[in-house]
Amino acid sequence: MSKIEAEFQKVLIEKCKEAEEKCGARTKRLLNNIEKFGAVKTAKEIIRKSNVSDGFDALEKAGRLDLSMEAVVADSRFGELFEDNEVNYCFEVLCESGYYNL
Protein backbone atom coordinates (compact mmCIF):
# COMPACT_ATOMS: atom_id res chain seq x y z
CA MET A 1 0.00 0.00 0.00
CA SER A 2 1.40 3.38 -0.99
CA LYS A 3 1.74 6.26 1.45
CA ILE A 4 -1.20 8.11 -0.12
CA GLU A 5 -3.39 5.00 -0.05
CA ALA A 6 -2.55 4.54 3.63
CA GLU A 7 -3.42 8.18 4.32
CA PHE A 8 -6.74 7.81 2.43
CA GLN A 9 -7.57 4.71 4.45
CA LYS A 10 -6.66 6.39 7.75
CA VAL A 11 -8.78 9.46 6.98
CA LEU A 12 -11.74 7.39 5.79
CA ILE A 13 -11.71 5.17 8.89
CA GLU A 14 -11.53 8.23 11.13
CA LYS A 15 -14.49 9.82 9.29
CA CYS A 16 -16.52 6.59 9.57
CA LYS A 17 -15.92 6.39 13.31
CA GLU A 18 -16.82 10.05 13.78
CA ALA A 19 -19.96 9.55 11.67
CA GLU A 20 -21.06 6.71 13.96
CA GLU A 21 -20.27 8.56 17.17
CA LYS A 22 -21.64 12.00 16.30
CA CYS A 23 -24.43 11.21 13.84
CA GLY A 24 -25.44 7.62 14.52
CA ALA A 25 -24.58 6.71 10.93
CA ARG A 26 -24.18 3.00 10.40
CA THR A 27 -20.79 2.41 8.83
CA LYS A 28 -19.99 -1.08 10.14
CA ARG A 29 -20.28 -2.76 6.74
CA LEU A 30 -18.14 -0.05 5.12
CA LEU A 31 -15.50 -0.45 7.84
CA ASN A 32 -15.56 -4.24 7.44
CA ASN A 33 -15.03 -3.91 3.69
CA ILE A 34 -12.19 -1.45 4.23
CA GLU A 35 -10.55 -3.93 6.60
CA LYS A 36 -11.06 -6.78 4.14
CA PHE A 37 -10.27 -5.12 0.79
CA GLY A 38 -8.67 -1.76 1.60
CA ALA A 39 -10.24 1.69 1.43
CA VAL A 40 -9.42 2.52 -2.19
CA LYS A 41 -10.78 -0.75 -3.57
CA THR A 42 -13.88 -0.48 -1.38
CA ALA A 43 -14.56 3.10 -2.51
CA LYS A 44 -14.04 2.21 -6.17
CA GLU A 45 -16.49 -0.70 -5.89
CA ILE A 46 -19.20 1.46 -4.28
CA ILE A 47 -18.74 4.07 -7.00
CA ARG A 48 -18.69 1.43 -9.78
CA LYS A 49 -22.09 0.23 -8.59
CA SER A 50 -23.38 3.85 -8.58
CA ASN A 51 -24.23 3.51 -4.91
CA VAL A 52 -23.63 5.83 -2.01
CA SER A 53 -21.64 4.76 1.01
CA ASP A 54 -23.18 3.32 4.16
CA GLY A 55 -24.46 6.06 6.41
CA PHE A 56 -24.68 8.64 3.61
CA ASP A 57 -28.39 9.28 4.18
CA ALA A 58 -27.93 9.71 7.94
CA LEU A 59 -25.03 12.09 7.34
CA GLU A 60 -27.10 14.05 4.84
CA LYS A 61 -29.91 14.43 7.39
CA ALA A 62 -27.40 15.49 10.06
CA GLY A 63 -25.78 18.04 7.73
CA ARG A 64 -22.45 16.23 8.02
CA LEU A 65 -21.68 14.98 4.53
CA ASP A 66 -18.10 16.06 5.23
CA LEU A 67 -17.83 12.72 7.06
CA SER A 68 -18.93 10.68 4.02
CA MET A 69 -16.73 8.47 1.87
CA GLU A 70 -17.79 10.58 -1.10
CA ALA A 71 -16.37 13.74 0.48
CA VAL A 72 -13.08 11.99 1.17
CA VAL A 73 -12.86 10.71 -2.42
CA ALA A 74 -13.59 14.24 -3.70
CA ASP A 75 -10.82 15.68 -1.48
CA SER A 76 -8.07 16.93 -3.81
CA ARG A 77 -5.39 15.32 -1.58
CA PHE A 78 -6.49 11.94 -2.89
CA GLY A 79 -7.13 12.79 -6.54
CA GLU A 80 -4.35 10.58 -7.86
CA LEU A 81 -6.02 7.47 -6.38
CA PHE A 82 -9.17 7.79 -8.47
CA GLU A 83 -10.17 8.23 -12.09
CA ASP A 84 -11.85 11.51 -13.06
CA ASN A 85 -15.20 9.78 -13.53
CA GLU A 86 -15.01 8.34 -9.98
CA VAL A 87 -14.28 11.73 -8.42
CA ASN A 88 -16.96 13.33 -10.61
CA TYR A 89 -19.52 10.76 -9.45
CA CYS A 90 -18.81 11.60 -5.79
CA PHE A 91 -18.88 15.32 -6.54
CA GLU A 92 -22.26 14.97 -8.30
CA VAL A 93 -23.75 12.95 -5.43
CA LEU A 94 -22.54 15.56 -2.95
CA CYS A 95 -23.89 18.42 -5.10
CA GLU A 96 -27.29 16.75 -5.46
CA SER A 97 -27.42 16.49 -1.67
CA GLY A 98 -26.62 20.16 -1.19
CA TYR A 99 -23.12 19.69 0.22
CA TYR A 100 -21.57 22.45 -1.87
CA ASN A 101 -24.47 24.92 -1.59
CA LEU A 102 -23.58 28.15 0.13
Protein Blocks (a to p, Z undefined) as FASTA:
>chain_A
ZZklmmmmmmmmmmmmmmmmmnopafklmmmmmmmnojklmmmmmmmnopacehklmmmm
nopamlpmklmmmpmklmmmpcfklmmmmmmmmmmnommpZZ
